[in-house]
């Protein structure tokens, strides 16, 4: 019977250690403080479905694991926003086919590869009781940095949508 108590203590310690290791790993993927508010030229693939709104599009981009990319961002997931130029009128519920030309952000598709410049910071959020804790959700989603697209006119699409995520996007659009 004494052995049962030690077993449960061992299982509890193992669980605590595992949770601590996972939390440590989740924090290690974040953008280092020394790189906060920096502007970076990144290349990568869009994952998940972009969220198009009236004046912005939010999307997740996984940076290429390539030596030409910043060390701290290689292979990491970024949550970015792409804002319209405020000289443009707000996007209507239904817009004509010319929208993709006037608003390049509407060309963002899951599975497509893009090269763009982004201003980044580590994920942060308010911890209001009963409110949304965006920092916690970013840790759960393994988001290394959040930010927005700088100089949208110089962002360029490198390749069209491919892969399982692209198929999901096509099915969602249907």
C-alpha positions as CSV (number, residue, x, y, z in Angstrom):
1,X,0.0,0.0,0.0
2,X,2.9,2.4,0.6
3,X,4.1,1.7,-2.9
4,X,0.7,2.9,-4.3
5,X,1.3,6.3,-2.6
6,X,4.7,6.7,-4.1
7,X,3.4,5.7,-7.6
8,X,0.8,8.4,-7.5
9,X,3.4,10.9,-6.3
10,X,5.7,9.8,-9.2
11,X,2.8,10.2,-11.7
12,X,2.0,13.6,-10.3
13,X,5.6,14.8,-10.6
14,X,5.9,13.4,-14.1
15,X,2.8,15.3,-15.1
16,X,4.0,18.5,-13.5
17,X,7.4,18.1,-15.3
18,X,5.7,17.4,-18.6
19,X,3.5,20.5,-18.3
20,X,6.5,22.7,-17.3
21,X,8.5,21.4,-20.3
22,X,5.5,22.2,-22.7
23,X,5.1,25.7,-21.2
24,X,8.9,26.3,-21.5
25,X,8.9,25.2,-25.1
26,X,5.8,27.4,-25.9
27,X,7.6,30.4,-24.5
28,X,10.9,29.6,-26.4
29,X,9.3,29.9,-29.8
30,X,8.3,33.5,-29.2
31,X,10.1,36.4,-30.8
32,X,13.1,37.5,-28.6
33,X,12.7,40.9,-26.8
34,X,15.7,42.2,-28.6
35,X,13.8,41.9,-31.9
36,X,10.6,43.6,-30.7
37,X,9.1,46.2,-33.0
38,X,11.5,45.2,-35.8
39,X,10.6,45.2,-39.5
40,X,11.6,41.9,-41.2
41,X,11.5,40.7,-44.8
42,X,10.0,37.2,-44.6
43,X,9.0,34.5,-47.0
44,X,6.6,31.7,-46.2
45,X,3.3,29.8,-46.7
46,X,-0.1,30.9,-45.6
47,X,-1.8,28.3,-43.3
48,X,-5.4,28.3,-42.2
49,X,-8.1,30.3,-43.8
50,X,-7.4,34.1,-44.0
51,X,-10.1,36.2,-42.3
52,X,-11.2,39.0,-44.6
53,X,-12.9,42.0,-42.9
54,X,-13.9,45.4,-44.1
55,X,-10.5,47.1,-43.9
56,X,-8.1,44.2,-43.0
57,X,-7.3,40.6,-43.6
58,X,-5.8,38.4,-40.8
59,X,-3.8,35.3,-41.6
60,X,-1.1,33.0,-40.3
61,X,2.1,32.6,-42.2
62,X,4.8,29.9,-41.5
63,X,8.2,31.4,-42.3
64,X,10.4,29.3,-44.5
65,X,13.1,27.3,-42.7
66,X,15.8,28.8,-44.9
67,X,19.2,30.5,-44.1
68,X,18.0,33.6,-45.9
69,X,15.3,34.1,-43.2
70,X,16.0,35.7,-39.8
71,X,17.3,33.1,-37.4
72,X,14.6,33.7,-34.7
73,X,11.8,33.4,-37.3
74,X,12.8,30.3,-39.3
75,X,10.0,27.8,-39.4
76,X,7.9,29.8,-37.0
77,X,4.3,30.8,-37.2
78,X,3.4,34.5,-37.5
79,X,-0.1,36.0,-37.1
80,X,-0.3,39.0,-39.4
81,X,-2.8,41.6,-40.4
82,X,-2.9,43.3,-43.8
83,X,-4.6,46.7,-43.8
84,X,-6.1,48.5,-46.7
85,X,-4.9,52.0,-47.6
86,X,-7.4,54.3,-45.9
87,X,-7.8,56.3,-49.2
88,X,-9.8,53.3,-50.4
89,X,-13.5,53.1,-49.4
90,X,-14.5,50.3,-47.0
91,X,-15.1,46.9,-48.6
92,X,-18.7,46.3,-49.4
93,X,-20.5,43.0,-48.6
94,X,-20.3,42.1,-52.3
95,X,-17.6,43.6,-54.5
96,X,-16.8,43.3,-58.2
97,X,-14.0,41.2,-59.6
98,X,-11.6,44.2,-59.7
99,X,-11.4,44.1,-55.9
100,X,-8.3,41.8,-56.0
101,X,-6.5,44.4,-58.1
102,X,-7.4,47.4,-55.9
103,X,-7.0,45.3,-52.7
104,X,-4.1,42.8,-53.1
105,X,-4.8,41.4,-49.6
106,X,-7.9,39.7,-51.1
107,X,-5.5,37.5,-53.1
108,X,-4.3,35.8,-49.9
109,X,-5.1,32.1,-50.1
110,X,-4.4,29.2,-47.9
111,X,-1.4,27.3,-49.2
112,X,0.0,30.2,-51.2
113,X,3.5,31.3,-50.7
114,X,4.3,35.0,-50.2
115,X,7.3,37.3,-49.7
116,X,6.5,40.4,-47.7
117,X,7.8,42.9,-45.1
118,X,6.2,42.8,-41.7
119,X,6.6,44.7,-38.4
120,X,6.5,42.2,-35.6
121,X,6.3,41.9,-31.8
122,X,5.9,39.0,-29.4
123,X,2.2,38.1,-28.7
124,X,0.7,40.0,-25.8
125,X,-2.7,40.5,-24.5
126,X,-4.7,41.7,-21.5
127,X,-5.6,39.2,-18.9
128,X,-8.9,40.6,-17.9
129,X,-11.0,38.3,-15.8
130,X,-13.8,36.9,-18.0
131,X,-12.2,38.5,-21.1
132,X,-10.2,37.0,-24.0
133,X,-6.6,36.2,-23.2
134,X,-5.0,36.6,-26.6
135,X,-1.5,35.8,-25.3
136,X,-2.7,32.5,-24.0
137,X,-4.4,31.7,-27.3
138,X,-1.2,32.6,-29.1
139,X,0.8,30.2,-26.9
140,X,-1.7,27.5,-27.6
141,X,-1.5,28.1,-31.4
142,X,2.3,28.3,-31.1
143,X,2.4,31.8,-32.6
144,X,6.0,33.2,-32.4
145,X,5.0,36.8,-33.3
146,X,2.1,39.0,-34.3
147,X,2.3,42.1,-36.5
148,X,1.2,43.7,-39.7
149,X,2.3,43.9,-43.3
150,X,4.4,46.9,-44.1
151,X,4.5,48.3,-47.6
152,X,1.7,46.1,-49.0
153,X,2.4,47.3,-52.6
154,X,5.8,45.5,-52.5
155,X,4.4,42.2,-51.1
156,X,4.4,39.6,-53.8
157,X,3.0,36.2,-54.3
158,X,5.6,33.6,-55.0
159,X,3.4,30.5,-55.7
160,X,-0.3,29.7,-55.9
161,X,-2.1,27.6,-53.3
162,X,-1.1,24.0,-53.0
163,X,-1.5,21.2,-50.5
164,X,-4.2,20.0,-48.1
165,X,-4.8,23.5,-46.7
166,X,-5.5,24.8,-50.2
167,X,-8.0,22.0,-50.8
168,X,-9.7,22.9,-47.5
169,X,-10.0,26.5,-48.7
170,X,-11.5,25.4,-52.0
171,X,-14.0,23.3,-50.2
172,X,-14.9,26.1,-47.8
173,X,-15.4,28.5,-50.7
174,X,-17.8,26.0,-52.4
